Amino acid sequence: MDTLSYKTISANKNTVNKEWVVIDAKGAVLGRLASQIAMIIRGKHKPSFTPHVDCGDNVIVINADKVKLTGNKMTDKIYVRHTGYPGGQRFQTPRELLSKHPERVIEKAVKGMLPKNRLGRRLFTNLHVYAGAEHPHVAQQPKEVKL
């Protein structure tokens, strides 16, 4: 047998092929959409996936304000944050967050699905979320992806 054909190829930042992808969130369910986005950002859809390397694509999400949540999550789910001051715990529902900052709902969902380390923080910078249908990344010639 030819043993050279069984070499495991490990990608690094110089050999990785990164692309730009556009995803339309209009009418999509938040959790299902976020898990697909996290998989693309991580690079798990590529045959050259390497766990310790940023080998995923840059993802542009448009129409973030038209995302859906199933069941009663729009009113029952609670996002918790802390201001850093004593007694500074703040609570928001997805309905309140969608009305003020619709892109943060998708960002929080995707960030929770990425690794909790310095690679995860680096991967999160590959996500670009916009509330409307326009985005400023036309020069990158992103491909449209249907989920």
N, C-alpha and C positions, 0 to 999 in steps of 0.2 A: 504494500500500500504506500501511497505517497503521503508522507507525514507532513509535508509542508502545507497541504490543503487544510489541515486541522488546527492551524495557528489561531489563537484567540486574538482578535484585534481590539485593542483598547484605545478609545478616542482620547485626544487631548485638545486643549483650546486652539491649537494651530490646525488640527485636521478636521475640526467640527464644521459642518455645513449648516449655518443658521439661516432661516428664511423668515419672511413676514407673512402673517396670516390674519385675515379679517373674519370675525365671527359676529353674526347678527343675533342679539339677545331678544329680539322681539317675540313675545309669546312663549319663550323658553322657561322651563322650570329651573329655579335657581340652583338647587343642589346638583342636578344632573348636568347642567351647563358648566358649573364650577369644576366638577370632577373631570370633564372632558378638557377644559381649559388647563387645569393643573397637569394633566397627562401630557398635553402638547408642550407646555412650558418646561416640564421636566425632561422631555425628549423620549418618553417611553414608547412612543409610536414609531420610533426609528430602529432599524436593525443594528445600528452602531451605538445603541444606548450604553453609557458608562455611568454607574451610580455616583461617582465623585466628581463628575465634570458637568459644566453647563452646556449640554448638547441639545437643548430644546430650541424651539422657535420663539420669535417675538410675536405676541398675540395682541391684536387690536380688537376690542369689544365695542360695538356700537349699539345704540338703542338700549342702554342700560336701564333707562327709566321705564321700559315696557316689559321687564322681567316679571314672571309670575311666582308666587309661593302657594303651595298646595295646603289644603285644610285651613286651620285657623291661625297659621303661623304669622300672617300679616299683623295680627293684634296680640297673639299670645307669646311669640318669640321675643326675647329681650336681649339687646346688645348692652354689655356692661363695660364701662371705661372708668378711669380714675384720673382726676385732674392733677394729682400729686400733692394736694393740700389735705389737711385733716378733714374728714367728713366730705371728701370730694368725689364720692362715688356717684356716677351719673348713669341713668338708664334710658334707653331708647328702643322703640319698637321699629320693625322694618317699615311700617307706614310712615312714621315720622322721618326716618332716615331717607326714604325714597323721595319724600317731598322736598327735603333740603339738599341732600347730597346723594343722588341716585347711583353714582358710580361706586360709592363706598360699600354698598351692599354686596356687589360682586367682588370687590377687592377683599373684603373680610372673608367671604366664603372661600375664595381661591387661596388666600394666605393661610387659612387654617388647614388646607390640604397639601401644603408644601412642607418640606423638612424643616424642623425647628433648629437650624444651625446656620453657619455663615453662608453655606451654599444656598439654603432656602431664602435667605435675605437677598442674595445676589440674583436668584431666579425671579424673585418678585419684581425686580426692576424691568423684566421683560414683558410685563403686563401693562397695557395701556387701555383704560376704560373711558368711554365717552357717553354722555347721556343722550345726545342726539345722533342723527344719522351721518354727520360729517366728522372727519378726522383729519389731522394735519400731516399724516404719514403717506401721502400719495407718492412722494418721490421714491419710497422704498419698494413700490410696485407690489403691494401685498396680494396674496391669493385669497379668493373667497372660499370659505369652508362651510359646508352644511353639516350640522350636527343632528 
